[in-house]
Amino acid sequence: MATINNGDVIRNLIEQAKIQTSIDKVPTQLAEKIVPTLPIYNIYPIKIVAGLLSDSTGGALMTTSTTKKTFIVGATISTSKDVNSTAVSSYINCTPKGMTSNLNFCYLRFEPITAASGLTQTVMLPIPLELQPNTAIAINNSHAVASIDSYGIVYYYEVD
């Protein structure tokens, strides 16, 4: 087994793994096999927020907390349009941590000139995306003419 000799690495391990040095022994050796794992994020309760847009260009579904970290894990958008609607786009966007501009992460586009309903797009992120504090998660519509209704659902969790 390899030995960890770097004090900064050991201190980081104690902090990041929340090792209680009064109770637990701090590991100073690496196993021969290291098995990579995905982060476990479902230990936090998933919250759901939903909203409906009717003939509107957009609106906030929610605003992220100013005191908690907000992570988005997925979203669904569903759109209905009348026969006169052309170049229909509906999307949900948010602002990832460290960015100043929005990211459109759940997007639906429909162009044929026919009535349609139940057009649905779902995106589930394999790794949660941390969002910028105090920013909107919004649903938006874009259409040239006529009527469009969109329903958005966002799956997220918050950590103190």
FIKEMAR-591074 format. One record per residue (C-alpha): x, y, z; residue number from 0. Coordinates in nm, 3 decimals. Last residue first. Layout:
N
- X_Y_Z_NUM .
...
***
This chain:
160
- -2.722_2.380_0.451_159 .
- -2.806_2.158_0.152_158 .
- -3.095_2.199_-0.091_157 .
- -3.252_1.957_-0.337_156 .
- -3.387_1.976_-0.690_155 .
- -3.639_1.835_-0.937_154 .
- -3.791_2.095_-1.171_153 .
- -4.129_2.060_-1.342_152 .
- -4.242_2.276_-1.633_151 .
- -4.579_2.306_-1.806_150 .
- -4.610_2.487_-2.135_149 .
- -4.909_2.633_-2.318_148 .
- -4.882_2.784_-2.666_147 .
- -5.126_2.996_-2.866_146 .
- -5.102_3.206_-3.181_145 .
- -4.793_3.353_-3.349_144 .
- -4.413_3.336_-3.367_143 .
- -4.344_3.129_-3.060_142 .
- -4.091_3.133_-2.777_141 .
- -4.168_3.000_-2.433_140 .
- -3.966_3.019_-2.113_139 .
- -3.957_2.837_-1.779_138 .
- -3.734_2.980_-1.509_137 .
- -3.501_2.881_-1.229_136 .
- -3.419_3.219_-1.087_135 .
- -3.108_3.328_-0.899_134 .
- -3.050_3.390_-0.527_133 .
- -2.752_3.155_-0.495_132 .
- -2.583_3.022_-0.814_131 .
- -2.680_2.663_-0.882_130 .
- -2.503_2.335_-0.812_129 .
- -2.564_2.076_-1.085_128 .
- -2.631_1.722_-0.966_127 .
- -2.438_1.445_-1.144_126 .
- -2.616_1.209_-1.386_125 .
- -2.861_1.490_-1.475_124 .
- -3.216_1.382_-1.554_123 .
- -3.364_1.560_-1.858_122 .
- -3.726_1.515_-1.960_121 .
- -3.887_1.642_-2.282_120 .
- -4.259_1.630_-2.355_119 .
- -4.485_1.719_-2.645_118 .
- -4.822_1.632_-2.490_117 .
- -5.025_1.837_-2.731_116 .
- -5.008_1.922_-3.098_115 .
- -5.199_2.129_-3.351_114 .
- -5.031_2.135_-3.688_113 .
- -4.793_2.381_-3.850_112 .
- -4.476_2.175_-3.800_111 .
- -4.199_2.344_-3.600_110 .
- -4.151_2.193_-3.253_109 .
- -3.862_2.268_-3.015_108 .
- -3.816_2.140_-2.658_107 .
- -3.529_2.233_-2.426_106 .
- -3.430_2.125_-2.074_105 .
- -3.087_2.264_-1.984_104 .
- -3.094_2.624_-2.103_103 .
- -2.800_2.763_-1.904_102 .
- -2.827_3.121_-1.784_101 .
- -2.542_3.371_-1.764_100 .
- -2.324_3.484_-1.475_99 .
- -2.154_3.151_-1.407_98 .
- -1.974_3.036_-1.090_97 .
- -2.263_2.824_-0.970_96 .
- -2.494_2.730_-1.258_95 .
- -2.766_2.981_-1.354_94 .
- -3.097_2.822_-1.451_93 .
- -3.308_2.753_-1.758_92 .
- -3.620_2.563_-1.854_91 .
- -3.719_2.554_-2.219_90 .
- -4.001_2.590_-2.467_89 .
- -3.962_2.653_-2.838_88 .
- -4.238_2.678_-3.099_87 .
- -4.142_2.774_-3.453_86 .
- -4.504_2.812_-3.566_85 .
- -4.829_2.832_-3.374_84 .
- -5.139_2.846_-3.592_83 .
- -5.256_2.487_-3.536_82 .
- -5.261_2.530_-3.157_81 .
- -4.981_2.440_-2.921_80 .
- -4.919_2.209_-2.626_79 .
- -4.590_2.181_-2.438_78 .
- -4.443_1.961_-2.165_77 .
- -4.116_2.032_-1.984_76 .
- -3.947_1.799_-1.740_75 .
- -3.648_1.874_-1.518_74 .
- -3.358_1.708_-1.344_73 .
- -3.108_1.695_-1.057_72 .
- -3.077_2.062_-0.962_71 .
- -2.862_2.145_-0.661_70 .
- -2.926_2.441_-0.430_69 .
- -2.674_2.538_-0.161_68 .
- -2.849_2.708_0.130_67 .
- -2.852_3.068_0.262_66 .
- -2.954_3.278_-0.039_65 .
- -3.190_3.011_-0.164_64 .
- -3.264_2.962_-0.532_63 .
- -3.557_3.147_-0.685_62 .
- -3.854_2.949_-0.814_61 .
- -4.059_2.872_-1.124_60 .
- -3.970_3.210_-1.268_59 .
- -4.160_3.327_-1.575_58 .
- -4.166_3.321_-1.947_57 .
- -4.304_3.418_-2.285_56 .
- -4.669_3.379_-2.200_55 .
- -4.955_3.226_-2.394_54 .
- -5.025_3.000_-2.095_53 .
- -4.728_2.918_-1.876_52 .
- -4.771_2.654_-1.606_51 .
- -4.549_2.592_-1.305_50 .
- -4.389_2.313_-1.106_49 .
- -4.151_2.280_-0.812_48 .
- -4.035_1.945_-0.680_47 .
- -3.810_1.870_-0.385_46 .
- -3.576_1.573_-0.357_45 .
- -3.493_1.477_0.000_44 .
- -3.118_1.460_0.057_43 .
- -2.944_1.122_0.072_42 .
- -3.012_1.105_-0.301_41 .
- -2.684_1.275_-0.380_40 .
- -2.445_0.983_-0.369_39 .
- -2.146_1.092_-0.572_38 .
- -2.042_0.840_-0.837_37 .
- -1.786_0.584_-0.734_36 .
- -1.430_0.503_-0.837_35 .
- -1.283_0.186_-0.688_34 .
- -0.928_0.224_-0.561_33 .
- -0.737_-0.099_-0.553_32 .
- -0.410_-0.132_-0.366_31 .
- -0.553_0.060_-0.073_30 .
- -0.411_0.401_0.007_29 .
- -0.238_0.467_0.338_28 .
- -0.258_0.749_0.590_27 .
- -0.616_0.698_0.705_26 .
- -0.714_0.924_0.998_25 .
- -0.825_0.712_1.293_24 .
- -1.176_0.793_1.408_23 .
- -1.308_0.915_1.744_22 .
- -1.110_1.224_1.851_21 .
- -1.005_1.280_1.488_20 .
- -1.365_1.317_1.378_19 .
- -1.337_1.267_1.002_18 .
- -1.556_1.507_0.806_17 .
- -1.457_1.340_0.475_16 .
- -1.376_1.679_0.321_15 .
- -1.208_1.823_0.631_14 .
- -1.004_1.516_0.736_13 .
- -0.910_1.439_0.373_12 .
- -0.804_1.802_0.319_11 .
- -0.585_1.783_0.630_10 .
- -0.427_1.456_0.501_9 .
- -0.368_1.603_0.154_8 .
- -0.212_1.917_0.306_7 .
- 0.015_1.705_0.529_6 .
- 0.161_1.515_0.232_5 .
- 0.308_1.178_0.334_4 .
- 0.025_0.948_0.222_3 .
- 0.160_0.591_0.220_2 .
- 0.110_0.355_-0.074_1 .
- 0.000_0.000_0.000_0 .
***
